[in-house]
Amino acid sequence: MNNQSIFKSWVPNWAIIIILFVCLLHSMILLGVYTSNVTYAASFLDIEPEDLQYGMCVTYGTLLASILIESRFSSYFPTKNYLMAVYSLIAITIVSSAYVSSFEVFLLLRVFEGILMALPVITVRQLLIERFHSKNAIIIGFSFYYGALLLSTPFIMNIAVWFLDNYDWKYMLYVSGALQVLNVFLIMITFRGHRITKKIPLYQIDWISYFLVLTSILTGAYFFVYAEKMYWFESSQMVLSLAVFLITTGLFIFKELSVKRPSFHLEAFSYANLRIGLLLFFLFYISRATLSLCHGAMFSIWNWDPSRVAAVQYINGLGNVIGLVLSAVFLMKAMPTKYIFMLGFSLIAVYHFWFTFLFVPDIALTDILIPYVLQGIGVGLLFVPLVLFTTSSVPQKMAATSGIVAVSGRFWGSTIGFCVMQNAVVFLQKKHFLKFSQFLTANSFETQDAISKTAQSFMDKGYSLDNVNTLALKKTLSNITKQATLLSDMEIYTTVGYGLLVLIIFIGFNQHLKQSFNLFKSKLWIS
């Protein structure tokens, strides 16, 4: 890619870097605008939280599949016109979603958004990479970029809470669309209009591979998101979705192995570091999924209001920043990858073991402060090294494949992590609730005493005698539910903590992680 004259002569290099970063951060908005407030977004669309989770999977999964064919589009059109058109379409799609109340139409828009997220990624990122001329500059640049992605959730959640307190939720989508218009304006005034790549006809797009892998991703995600709700294989929909997932995955693999010029180089998996990077990404995202239990306890157990939970997440974000700075320093000093990974996963393990003792009916922010920050530091410490390790594990001709593998690890890790946490919570809460309920009997002195005291407290508040017993029983059942939730969270955190200890031992004995990776081995990173 020759970009020596793609920018107008009056634009300084530092301004080009900032503009390209801004253009890349559109994905932060598209991924976070609905996940920032799941409950409200679900109620707005009259859907269940699982439906919204699947909507997020549709967007991310479509992005993952579209990376396979993105280069064909970016090579066919002049860069300036291409990027302006893509960001204009993104703005239209985001604003249109403000007027959607049908879940089916919402999913269709999320498919479009996933495609539009993928289309500018390789081009903009390649232009950005070529602005840096040293290893340290690349490390710093990508630490800023991936740091922004990590911080997107608390940042957008706080914006969402502010919008909900002061305006209608739709205005958040209007602002998101306006930011895409800003991208169009920046590109229009700073880019030249000439072509920077050889024109490749669009008929050479491998549509068969694209639709196979897209179908595989969407049906696989559907299975993992809805499996618990539909009782797994008792549902014909679950059986059908799993069958389609396996068949399309098999057909995709067979096709890529049988063609001379595959869209996805399966031989990349012959490199041990790529396989290790995929595994670590997958486990990393599953271990991150437990943070949702912590935030759930803030809402349902500790009764913190949404604005407080949103503000608390900045503390975790501070940990992310500290971890990102540390990882940048370690990478610049060429610290062996093994030690970075062991340190990062160790901090996340400490967070899990520490938090096991913090799931109590009431707690102060100061009690959770240190482990909450440690989790952020561990995540920040691991994220950039994992990306760069995975994407630089193969020869340059397979660089695009390694990037897709890294995105796959993040996608399937977060999707299956949601499934694991959802099933674990439901199973454990049901088990503990039934055990606690066995002690809730009419013959139990402790039960009668607790109900009597609760009923008296309602009478002291002015409730009528006809209502106090019903309210007292409901309060008692609510307390049992909370206790079952807390005990379930403790068990999940303990299990994940021990799992991380096993992973750390595995990393310590692994012989492929002795050296640091070569940042200049691959010139294209798309994860």
C-alpha positions in Angstrom: 0.0 0.0 0.0 1.5 3.3 -1.1 0.1 6.1 1.1 2.9 8.7 0.6 0.5 11.1 -1.1 -2.9 9.9 0.1 -3.0 12.8 2.6 -2.9 16.4 1.5 0.5 18.1 1.9 -0.6 20.6 4.5 -1.7 17.9 7.0 1.1 17.2 9.6 1.9 13.6 10.6 0.6 14.0 14.2 -2.8 15.2 12.9 -2.9 12.3 10.5 -2.4 9.8 13.4 -5.1 11.5 15.5 -7.6 11.5 12.5 -6.9 7.8 11.8 -7.4 6.9 15.5 -10.7 8.8 15.5 -11.8 6.9 12.4 -11.0 3.5 14.0 -12.9 4.2 17.2 -16.3 4.0 15.4 -16.3 0.4 16.3 -16.2 1.4 20.0 -19.5 3.3 19.5 -21.2 0.5 17.6 -20.3 -2.2 20.1 -21.0 -0.2 23.2 -24.1 1.8 22.4 -26.5 -1.0 23.3 -24.4 -3.0 25.8 -23.9 0.2 27.8 -27.4 -0.2 29.3 -28.7 -3.7 28.5 -31.8 -3.4 30.7 -33.1 -0.2 29.1 -32.2 -1.2 25.5 -34.0 -4.5 26.0 -37.1 -2.8 27.5 -37.0 -0.3 24.6 -37.1 -3.0 22.0 -39.5 -5.2 24.2 -37.0 -8.1 24.2 -35.2 -10.3 26.7 -31.6 -9.6 27.7 -30.6 -12.8 25.9 -32.0 -11.3 22.7 -29.9 -8.2 23.1 -26.8 -10.4 23.8 -27.5 -12.2 20.5 -27.8 -8.9 18.8 -24.3 -8.0 20.0 -23.1 -11.4 18.7 -24.7 -10.7 15.3 -22.8 -7.5 15.0 -19.4 -8.9 16.1 -19.9 -12.1 14.2 -20.8 -10.3 11.0 -17.7 -8.2 11.5 -15.6 -11.3 11.9 -17.0 -12.9 8.7 -16.7 -9.7 6.7 -13.0 -9.4 7.3 -12.6 -12.2 4.8 -13.9 -10.1 1.9 -13.1 -6.6 3.1 -9.9 -6.2 1.1 -11.8 -6.8 -2.2 -14.0 -3.8 -1.6 -11.2 -1.5 -0.3 -9.1 -2.4 -3.4 -11.9 -1.7 -5.9 -12.8 1.8 -4.8 -10.6 4.9 -4.3 -9.8 5.1 -0.6 -11.2 8.6 0.0 -14.6 7.8 -1.6 -14.7 4.4 -0.1 -14.2 5.6 3.5 -16.6 8.5 3.1 -19.3 6.2 1.8 -18.8 3.7 4.6 -18.9 6.2 7.4 -22.0 7.9 5.9 -23.8 4.5 5.8 -22.8 3.9 9.4 -24.3 7.2 10.4 -27.6 6.4 8.6 -27.7 2.9 10.1 -27.2 4.2 13.7 -29.8 6.9 13.4 -32.3 4.5 11.8 -32.0 2.1 14.7 -33.4 4.9 16.9 -36.8 4.3 15.2 -36.8 0.5 15.3 -39.1 -1.3 17.7 -39.1 -4.7 15.9 -36.5 -7.1 17.0 -36.2 -8.7 13.6 -35.5 -5.3 12.0 -33.1 -4.6 14.8 -31.1 -7.8 14.0 -31.0 -6.9 10.3 -29.6 -3.5 11.2 -27.0 -5.1 13.4 -25.9 -7.3 10.4 -25.4 -4.1 8.4 -23.5 -2.5 11.2 -21.2 -5.5 11.5 -20.4 -5.3 7.8 -19.9 -1.6 8.0 -17.6 -2.0 11.0 -15.4 -4.4 9.1 -15.1 -2.5 5.8 -12.8 0.4 6.9 -10.7 -1.6 9.4 -7.9 -2.9 7.3 -7.4 0.2 5.2 -7.4 2.7 8.1 -5.3 0.5 10.3 -2.7 -0.1 7.6 -2.5 3.7 7.0 -2.0 4.1 10.7 0.7 1.5 11.0 2.7 3.1 8.2 2.8 6.4 10.1 5.0 4.7 12.8 8.6 4.0 12.0 9.8 2.2 15.2 8.8 -0.6 17.4 8.1 1.6 20.4 5.9 3.9 18.4 3.8 1.0 17.2 3.5 -0.3 20.8 2.4 3.1 22.1 0.0 3.6 19.3 -1.7 0.3 19.6 -1.8 0.6 23.4 -3.8 3.9 22.9 -6.1 2.2 20.4 -6.8 -1.0 22.3 -7.0 1.0 25.6 -9.8 3.1 24.1 -11.6 -0.1 23.2 -11.2 -1.4 26.7 -12.4 1.8 28.2 -15.4 2.1 25.9 -17.8 0.2 28.2 -17.5 2.5 31.2 -17.2 5.6 29.1 -20.3 4.9 27.0 -22.3 3.6 30.0 -21.7 6.9 31.9 -22.8 8.8 28.8 -25.9 6.5 28.6 -26.8 7.1 32.2 -26.4 10.9 31.7 -28.6 10.8 28.6 -31.3 8.7 30.4 -31.3 11.3 33.2 -31.5 14.3 31.0 -32.8 13.3 27.6 -34.5 10.5 25.7 -32.3 7.5 24.9 -32.6 8.1 21.2 -30.4 11.2 21.5 -27.5 8.9 22.3 -27.9 7.3 18.9 -28.2 10.7 17.3 -24.8 11.8 18.8 -23.3 8.4 17.7 -24.4 9.1 14.2 -23.1 12.7 14.3 -19.6 11.3 15.3 -19.6 9.2 12.0 -20.4 12.4 10.1 -17.3 13.9 11.8 -15.3 11.1 10.3 -16.6 11.9 6.9 -15.7 15.5 7.3 -12.2 14.7 8.5 -11.6 12.4 5.6 -13.0 14.8 3.1 -10.6 17.7 4.1 -7.4 15.6 4.6 -7.4 12.8 2.0 -6.6 13.0 -1.6 -8.9 11.3 -4.0 -6.5 8.9 -5.9 -6.2 5.2 -5.6 -3.5 3.6 -3.3 -4.0 -0.1 -4.3 -4.4 -2.1 -7.4 -8.0 -2.4 -8.6 -9.4 -5.9 -8.1 -12.7 -6.8 -9.8 -15.6 -7.4 -7.3 -16.5 -10.7 -9.1 -13.5 -12.3 -7.5 -15.1 -12.1 -4.0 -15.4 -15.5 -2.5 -19.1 -15.2 -1.6 -19.5 -18.9 -0.9 -16.9 -18.9 1.9 -18.3 -15.7 3.2 -21.9 -17.0 3.5 -20.7 -20.3 4.9 -18.7 -18.7 7.7 -21.3 -16.1 8.4 -24.0 -18.8 8.7 -21.7 -20.8 11.0 -21.0 -17.9 13.3 -24.6 -16.7 13.6 -26.1 -20.2 14.2 -23.3 -21.1 16.6 -23.8 -17.9 18.6 -27.6 -18.5 18.6 -27.0 -21.9 20.1 -24.7 -20.7 22.9 -26.8 -17.6 23.8 -30.2 -19.4 23.9 -29.3 -22.9 24.9 -30.0 -22.5 28.6 -33.3 -20.6 28.0 -34.6 -23.3 25.6 -33.3 -26.3 27.7 -30.5 -27.2 25.4 -31.3 -30.3 23.2 -34.9 -30.5 24.4 -35.6 -27.7 21.8 -35.7 -28.5 18.1 -34.4 -25.0 17.4 -31.2 -25.7 19.4 -30.7 -29.0 17.7 -31.2 -27.4 14.3 -28.9 -24.4 15.0 -26.1 -26.7 16.3 -26.5 -29.0 13.2 -26.3 -26.0 10.8 -23.3 -24.7 12.8 -21.4 -27.9 12.5 -22.3 -28.5 8.8 -21.4 -25.0 7.6 -18.2 -25.0 9.6 -17.2 -28.4 8.0 -18.1 -27.1 4.5 -16.1 -24.0 5.1 -13.0 -25.9 6.2 -13.4 -28.4 3.3 -13.6 -25.5 0.8 -10.6 -23.6 2.1 -8.5 -26.8 2.0 -9.5 -27.6 -1.6 -9.0 -24.2 -3.3 -5.6 -22.9 -4.6 -6.1 -19.4 -3.1 -8.1 -19.7 0.1 -9.6 -16.7 1.9 -8.5 -18.2 5.2 -5.2 -20.0 5.5 -5.9 -23.1 7.7 -2.2 -24.0 7.6 -1.7 -21.1 10.0 -2.8 -23.4 12.8 0.3 -25.4 12.2 2.2 -22.6 14.1 2.1 -23.4 17.8 2.1 -19.7 18.9 -1.1 -19.1 16.9 -2.8 -22.0 18.6 -1.6 -20.8 22.0 -2.7 -17.2 21.2 -6.2 -18.4 20.2 -6.5 -20.5 23.4 -5.3 -17.7 25.7 -7.7 -15.2 24.0 -10.5 -17.6 24.5 -9.8 -18.2 28.2 -9.0 -14.6 28.8 -12.5 -13.6 27.6 -14.2 -16.3 29.6 -12.4 -15.1 32.8 -13.5 -11.5 32.0 -17.1 -12.7 31.8 -17.2 -13.0 35.6 -17.1 -9.2 35.9 -20.8 -9.2 34.9 -21.6 -11.1 38.1 -19.8 -8.4 40.1 -21.8 -5.7 38.4 -25.0 -7.7 38.8 -24.3 -7.9 42.6 -24.0 -4.1 42.6 -27.5 -3.7 41.1 -29.5 -6.6 42.7 -27.7 -7.3 46.0 -26.1 -4.1 47.1 -28.9 -1.9 45.5 -26.5 0.6 44.0 -28.2 2.9 41.5 -27.1 2.9 37.8 -25.2 6.2 38.0 -23.1 4.8 40.9 -22.4 1.5 39.1 -21.4 3.5 36.0 -19.1 5.7 38.0 -17.5 2.7 39.8 -16.6 1.2 36.4 -14.1 4.1 35.9 -12.1 2.6 38.8 -11.8 -0.6 36.8 -10.9 1.6 33.8 -8.1 3.2 35.8 -6.8 -0.3 36.4 -6.9 -0.9 32.6 -4.9 2.2 32.0 -2.2 1.1 34.6 -2.1 -2.3 33.0 -1.8 -0.9 29.5 1.1 1.4 30.5 2.9 -1.5 32.2 2.4 -3.8 29.2 3.8 -1.0 26.9 6.9 -0.7 29.1 7.4 -4.5 29.2 7.0 -4.8 25.4 9.4 -2.0 24.7 12.0 -3.7 27.0 11.4 -6.9 25.1 10.3 -8.8 28.2 9.6 -12.5 27.4 5.9 -13.0 26.6 5.6 -15.8 29.1 6.2 -13.5 32.1 3.7 -10.9 30.8 1.0 -13.5 30.4 1.8 -15.1 33.8 1.7 -11.7 35.6 -1.6 -10.7 33.9 -3.5 -13.9 34.6 -2.1 -14.0 38.1 -3.6 -10.6 38.9 -7.0 -11.7 37.5 -6.7 -14.9 39.6 -6.1 -12.8 42.7 -9.1 -10.7 41.9 -11.3 -13.9 41.7 -10.0 -15.3 45.0 -10.3 -12.0 46.8 -13.8 -11.3 45.5 -14.9 -14.7 46.7 -15.0 -13.3 50.2 -16.7 -10.0 49.2 -20.0 -11.5 48.1 -21.9 -10.5 51.2 -25.4 -8.8 51.6 -23.9 -5.3 52.1 -20.5 -3.8 51.3 -18.7 -0.5 51.0 -16.9 0.7 47.9 -13.6 0.7 49.8 -13.9 -3.0 50.4 -13.9 -3.9 46.7 -11.5 -1.2 45.5 -8.2 -3.1 45.5 -9.4 -6.4 43.8 -11.6 -4.4 41.4 -8.5 -2.4 40.3 -6.4 -5.5 40.1 -8.8 -7.0 37.6 -8.5 -3.9 35.5 -4.7 -4.0 35.7 -4.6 -7.7 34.7 -6.9 -7.1 31.7 -4.9 -4.1 30.5 -1.6 -6.0 31.0 -2.8 -8.9 28.8 -4.8 -7.3 26.0 -2.2 -5.7 23.8 0.5 -8.5 24.2 -2.2 -11.1 23.4 -3.2 -9.2 20.2 0.4 -8.7 19.0 1.5 -12.1 20.0 -1.3 -13.8 18.1 -1.1 -11.7 15.0 2.7 -11.9 14.6 2.9 -15.7 15.1 2.7 -16.5 11.3 4.5 -15.5 8.1 3.4 -12.2 6.5 1.2 -13.9 3.8 -1.0 -15.3 6.6 -1.1 -12.0 8.6 -4.8 -11.5 7.7 -5.6 -15.0 8.9 -3.8 -14.5 12.2 -5.9 -11.3 12.7 -9.1 -13.2 12.1 -8.0 -15.9 14.5 -7.5 -13.2 17.2 -10.9 -11.7 16.5 -12.4 -15.3 16.6 -10.8 -15.9 20.1 -12.4 -12.7 21.3 -15.8 -13.4 19.7 -16.1 -17.0 20.8 -14.6 -16.3 24.2 -17.1 -13.6 25.0 -20.0 -15.6 23.5 -19.2 -18.9 25.2 -18.3 -16.9 28.4 -21.8 -15.5 28.5 -23.2 -19.0 28.0 -21.0 -20.5 30.7 -21.9 -17.8 33.3 -25.6 -17.8 32.4 -25.8 -21.6 32.8 -23.7 -21.7 36.0 -25.7 -18.9 37.6 -29.1 -20.5 36.8 -28.0 -24.0 38.0 -26.3 -22.9 41.2 -29.0 -20.4 42.2 -31.7 -23.0 41.7 -29.6 -25.6 43.7 -29.0 -23.2 46.6 -32.5 -21.7 46.7 -34.0 -25.2 47.0 -31.6 -26.1 49.9 -32.3 -22.8 51.7 -36.1 -23.3 51.2 -36.0 -26.6 53.0 -35.4 -24.7 56.2 -38.3 -22.4 55.5 -41.0 -24.4 57.3 -43.9 -23.6 59.6 -42.3 -25.8 62.3 -39.0 -23.9 62.2 -38.6 -21.5 65.2 -35.9 -19.5 63.3 -38.2 -19.1 60.3 -41.2 -17.9 62.4 -39.0 -15.6 64.4 -37.5 -14.0 61.2 -41.0 -13.6 59.6 -42.4 -12.1 62.8 -39.6 -9.5 63.1 -40.0 -8.6 59.4 -43.7 -8.3 59.8 -43.3 -6.0 62.8 -40.9 -3.8 60.8 -43.6 -3.4 58.2 -46.2 -2.6 60.8 -43.9 0.1 62.3 -43.9 1.6 58.8 -47.7 1.9 58.8 -48.7 -1.1 56.7 -52.1 -2.7 57.4 -52.3 -5.9 59.4 -53.7 -7.7 56.3 -50.6 -7.0 54.2 -47.7 -7.3 56.7 -47.6 -11.1 56.7 -47.6 -11.3 52.9 -44.9 -8.6 52.7 -42.9 -10.4 55.4 -43.0 -13.7 53.5 -42.0 -12.0 50.2 -39.1 -10.2 52.0 -37.9 -13.6 53.5 -38.0 -15.2 50.0 -36.2 -12.3 48.6 -33.5 -12.7 51.2 -33.2 -16.4 50.4 -32.8 -15.5 46.7 -30.1 -13.0 47.5 -28.2 -15.5 49.6 -28.5 -18.1 46.8 -27.1 -15.6 44.4 -24.2 -14.6 46.6 -23.3 -18.3 47.3 -23.5 -19.0 43.5 -21.2 -16.1 42.7 -18.7 -17.3 45.3 -18.5 -20.7 43.8 -18.1 -19.4 40.3 -15.3 -17.0 41.3 -13.5 -19.8 43.2 -13.7 -22.2 40.3 -12.5 -19.6 37.8 -9.7 -18.7 40.2 -8.4 -22.3 40.3 -8.8 -22.6 36.6 -6.6 -19.5 36.2 -4.0 -21.1 38.5 -3.8 -24.1 36.2 -3.5 -21.8 33.2 -0.6 -19.9 34.8 1.2 -23.2 35.5 0.6 -24.2 31.8 2.1 -21.0 30.6 5.1 -21.3 32.9 6.0 -24.8 31.5 5.2 -23.9 27.9 8.3 -23.9 25.7 6.9 -21.8 22.9 6.6 -18.6 25.0 10.2 -18.1 26.0 11.0 -15.2 23.6 9.2 -12.0 22.9 7.6 -11.7 19.5 8.7 -9.7 16.4 6.4 -6.8 15.8 7.7 -6.3 12.3 7.2 -9.8 11.2 3.6 -9.0 10.1 2.6 -5.7 8.5 -1.1 -6.2 8.7 -3.1 -6.5 11.9 -6.8 -6.6 11.8 -7.8 -7.9 15.2 
